[in-house]
Structures are given as structure tokens and as C-alpha cells.
Amino acid sequence: MKTIFHPDQYGHHVRTRLSGGTLTTALEVPDRARVLLAAAEGCTEAVVAPGPADMALIRRVHDAGYLAFLETGFAAWKQRFPASEELRPSLHPNAYMRQLPQDLLGRAGYYIADAASVLLADSWAAILASGATAIEATARVLNGERAAYALCRPPGHHAYRDQACGYCFLNNTALAATLARDHASRVTILDVDVHHGNGTQQLFYDRADVQTISVHADPATVYPFYAGYADEIGAGEGEGFNLNLPVPERADDEVYLAAVRHAVERAKAFSPDILVIALGLDPSVADPFACTAVTTEGFRRMGESLAGLRRPTVIIQEGGYPSPVLGDNLAAFLTGFQEAMA
């Protein structure tokens, strides 16, 4: 298995995050990619850079106005607010407010769902490189490689068609699934990040050709709070093809992995041609968000379990934040996956 990565992804360097009403140190930072890259170099056969981002594919997944805002929004923000180093909206529409305004402040809040999703001068290049990484990994699997690991940063599974959300701008998992679906009849997205992939769910919620499964901490008490519940099963033609498997906060290896095994069984019943894994390493017991308590050995077992589907597989990096075992967790997952696929 090869690792796909582009160094432009380091350029998105957010310094702060809003937590409990206070600006504190950001967690979705370039160093997490450096740690993950070093781990991947030690357990995959090579690291290769993606080609240019396929904008035609990206426009199929994301709204054109939203993409234009991601590309040009910070420059306009900087012109209006010269002292500002981060584009961070201070207001957002609610369910009763869906008009797209002309004013920059209004557009920022319309296209960015929360205070976590910050734009900077170099963000667009990093966002495109992240999307290109997911697309390249998928293309390699479609061309015959059994699996590929896309080291994507910023992550993507919270991003909607026209909204950034939860550190995510392009939905890399959705890009991978959309490209895979062009060449395969059935695709399964299996998300094991500790936070529900709300953007991914929304993008495929009414479809029967892309199965979406998510194992995550219970959104009643964990971000994204407003989506990820077990009664969200899809709509229209997609009814029954969306499965959420929330687990309690602080769930350990046995609880989390039992949910993953159930997810694998449901995926087997769907019998996809291609599997897209949205890999979050933030279920870790050492992750700074402290949602669940999966050990490094648990990640190895998780990789083994997901390999049990025996399908061509694209692994898309989602969450997982700086901790002493972040690299160990990735190495354990990828090693377990590759050994079980051998």
C-alpha cells in the first residue's frame, strides 16, 4: 500500500480555536500531518504526491459559490479587516435563515458553519492539495492497487456541499466515493472517526448506491451534536442505506470494536465493489478531545476488522490530534489492515 501526500497541506496553519468562549491553541495543525507522515513512511511501501486537483470532480460534490468563497474569501476579508490573520465568522444562519447575502460577513457565516473552520492566506492551496490526495488514492485503487492511504489535511467528513464545518472544507471522503462510483456499482463509506461524519451523511442521504456507515461517540454529548443519531437511516431511495452506530463517551476497545464489527457485517450485506474508510484516530484514549478510550492495540484490531471486507479500499485520513501515540495509532491501524489483507 502506498501513502499519498502533498506538502502544500502544511500551509493551512490555524493558530487558535474557540473553546468554551476562550481562544486557545489550535489542535488541527500541520504537526499532526508531520507525525502521521513519519508513521506512514515506516509502514507503507512509498509516499507519492498527487497530481493537480480534479476541479470537475470537486464541482460535482461542492457548490460553485462555496468553492469561490474558499478560494477568494480570505483575500477579501484581509482587505476589509487588515489586522485580521484568520477569517473566522461571528454569526451563522439558523434553520429559518437561508438567504445568501452580498455582504462579506454574511457570506462568511453562510459558507462556514462554525468557529472551528478558519481560513488563512494559504488555506486554499492546502484544501486543494487535500482533495487531490483523496482523488489520487482513489484513482490508484481503481487502477488495480488493492488499497491506498490518503493522508489528507485539512480533513473533510464534516464538510457539506456548501458549508465548511468542523475543520473541514472539501469532503475528501465524498470525493473518493464519487469517483469510485463512476467506476463501480456500489460503494460503502465506513467512517470510524470519533465524531460523526455529518457532511458525508448529508451528501449521500437519499442514495441507495453509496452506503454510509458511521461509528462514533454519541452526538447527544459529543460534536457534531445535531446529527449522527441511530434513527437517521436515509431518505427516499436512500432509506436504509445510512447507518449510525453511536457509542457511549469513554467507550473502550471492546465497545468501539464491537460497533466496528457490526458495521463490517452491514457492509458485507451491501456487498460493495469499493470500500472507502474515513479513518479518524481521535477515538484514542490519548486524544486531546478525550471522547473515547481506544488503545493502540485497538487500532491494530480495527484495521484487521475492516480488512475483513476484502474489498479494494481507499483509506482517507480524517481526525486524530496531537498526542504521544498519534503516530503509533496510525502505524498500528495500517499494519493491522495490511497484514489482514495479505
N, C-alpha and C positions, 0 to 999 in steps of 0.2 A: 504493500500500500504506500502511495506517495502522499506527501503533505503539500498542499497548495497554500502559498502565502505571498503577499506583496508588501514591501516595506512602506509604501505610501500610507498604509494603515496606521503607522505610528504618528502621523501628522495630526490626527484628531486628539488633542491633549487638553481635555477639560480639567480645570484646576479645582473647582468647587462643586458641591452638591448641597441642595437644600434638604435638611433633615431635622424634623421637629421644630421647624421655624428658625433654624440656625444654619448659616452657611458653614459647611465643614469640608474636609478633604474629600475629593472625588475618589471613587473606587474603580470606575470603568476607565482605566488609564493605560497608556502604552506599555508600561512594565508588565502587565498581565500577558500581553501578546509575546513579549520577550521570553517570559518564563515558559509559556506554552510552546513557543517555537523551539526552545532548547530541549524541552522534553520530547517533542515530536521528532527532532533530529536524531534522538537516541533510540527511537523505536519504530521509525518508518524508513523506507529504503532511500528516499531522496526528498528534498524540498525544491519545488519548482514554482516559478512565478506564473500567474495567469496572463492571458492576453488582455487586450482592451475590453472594457465592459461592453456587453451587447445591449446597446440602448434600445433597440427594437423590443427585445425581450423585457427589459425593465419597464418600458412604457406599457406593455401588456399587463403588468402586475400593478403599476402605480399610476396615479393621476398625473396628467401633464402639468397642471398648475402647481401641484405639490412638488414635483421634481424641479420645476423652475424656481420655486421658492428655496429649496435646499441648495441650489446652485448659486443663486444671487442674493439670497436673503441677508447673509451676514454683511456683504458689502454695503447694502442699503442701510442696514442697521448702524454700521460704523460711521457712515456719512451723517446720519441723523443724531447719533449718540457717540461722538468721537472718543470720549473717555472710556467707553464700554469695551471690554475684551471678550465678553460672552453674550451671545444672543439667547436670552432666557425670558420667555413670556411671563407677564404678570397677570394675565387674565385669559380665560378659556370659555368657549361657548358651552351651554348646558344642553340637555335634550330638547329644549324648546327654542333654541337659538342656533339656526343652521345657515344663516346668510353669510356669504363670503364678502367681507368688507374691502374697501380700497386701501384704507389706512394700514401702514406697516405694523403697528402694534396689534391691530385686529387680525391681520393676516398671520402674524406670528402665533397668536393664540389659537387660531383656526387650524393651522397646519402642525402645531406642536401640542400634544395632549397634556404634557406635564412639565414640571420644573426640572426633571432629570435629563431631558433631551435637549442638550445645549449645542448651538452651532458656533463655530470659530472660523477663523480665516482659512485654515487648511482642512476643514471638515469635509468639504465636497469631494476632494481628491481621495480622502480616506474612505468615505462612504462608497464611492465608485469602485475603489480597489477591493473593498469587502464584498460587494456584489459580484465583481468579476471573479473573485476567488471561488465563490459558491458555484458560479456558472462553469468555470473551468473544471472543477472537481466533478460536476455532473456530466459534462461532455466526455471526460475521460472514462467514467463508468459506462456511459452509453456506447463508447467506442471499444468496450471489451474488458476494461480493468474491473476486477471483482469489487474493489472498494477504493475510495479516496477520502482523505481528510481535508476539509476546507477550514483553515484557521482564519475565520472571519472576525474582524473587529473594525468598526462597531458591530455589535450583534444585531439580530434582526427580528426575532419572532414576536415582539410586541408591536411592530410597525403595521399600521393599517394601509389600505390603498392610498389614503390621502392624509395620513397623520403619523408623525413621529411619536414614539411612546416608549418609556422605559429604557432609555439609552439607545433605542433602535430607530433607524431611518429607512433603509431598504430592508424588505423582508427577505433575507437571504434564503431561508428555508422555502418560502413560496417561490422564489426564482428557480431554485433547484427542482421543486416539484413540477412547476410549469414546463420547464424544459424537458424533464423526464417524461411528462405526459405527452409531449409531442411525438415521442418515440415508443411509448408503451401504453397499454390499455388501462392499467390500474396502478396507482401509486399510493403507497402508505407513507404518511408523515408520522413518526413516533417521537414525541418530544419528552425528554426526561429532565429538563431544566426544573429547578425547584419553583420557578414562577410560571404560571400558566401562559401558554403561547396564544394570547388573546387576539393578536393581529392575524396570525396564521388561521385560527379558527374562523374569524370573520371572512377571510378571503375565500375559503372553501366551504362555507357553511351550507350552501344549497347545492352541493355537487355530490354525485354518487361515484365518480371516477377517481376521486382523491379522498382516501380515508384519513382522517385526522384523529390521532390519539395523543393524549397528554397525561403524564404522571407528574403531579406537582403538589406542593403544600396547599392545604385548604384555603381558598381565597376568602373565606369568611374572616380570616385573621391575617392573611399574607397577601401582598401585592400580586396581581393587579386588582384585587378586591371585587371588582364589578363584573367579572367573567371567570369561567373555569369551573362552574358547578356541574354536578353529575346529571342534572336534568336538562342540560344543554346538549341535545342529541342530533342537531342538524335540522334543516327546514326544507320543505318541498321535496325535490328529488334527493336531496341530501339527508333526509331524515333517516337516522340510524347509522349514519356514516361518520358522525363525530362522537368521540368517546372521551369523557373527562374522568380521571381516576384520582381525585384529591385524597391526600393522606394527612394525618394529623401533624401539627407542628412537632418538631423534635423527633419525628419518626426515625427509627434506626434502620440498619441494614435489612433486617428481616422484613420489616413493614414495607419499606420502599421497594425492595426487590420482589416482594410478593405482588405488588402492584405492577411492576415491570413485567413479571412473568404473565400476569393476566393480560397486559397489553399485547405481549407477543402472541398469546393464544388468539386474541381477537384479530390481530393482523394476519395470522396464519389462515383463519377462516375467510378473510377477504381475499387472500392469495394474490398479493401484489406482484407486478413484474419488477418494480424498483422500490427499494426502501430508502427513505430519507430520514436520517436520525438527527433531530435537533438536540445536540449534546450540551447540556448545562452541567458544569462541575460545581455549581453552587448548592446542591444538596449536601455538600461536605460538612462534616462535624466541625471543621476548622474555618469554614467560610465566614467572612465578617458579617454577613446578613443573618447568620445563626438561625436558619429556618428549620432544617432537619439535620440528622446526625449520621450520614453515610460515611463509612470509613474508606480508606484507600483500597483495602481488600474488597469492600463492597463495590467499588467502581470496576475492579477487575471482573467480579462476578456479573456485574451489569453488562459489561462488554461481551462476556461469554453468552449471556442470555439473549442479547439482541442478535448476535451472530447465528443463533439457532434458527433464525428465519431462513438462512441460506439463500439470500437474495442479493443481487448486485446492490451495493449500498453506498450512498453518499452521506458522510458524516459532516454536519455543519456545526461549527463551534458557536454556541450561544453564550450563556453566562458562566460564572466562575471567577471569583475575585481574589485579590492578593492574599495569600496565606502561606505558611511554611510548607504546605503539602500540595499546593496547586499543581505544580509540575508532576509530582508523584501520582496525583489522581489521574491526570491525562495519560501518563505512561501506563498506568495500571489498566485503564479502560481500553486503550488502543492495543496493548499487549494481549489482554484477555480476548478481545474481539478477533484479532488476527490469529491467535492460536486456535480458537474455536472454529474459525473459517478454513483453516489449513486442511 
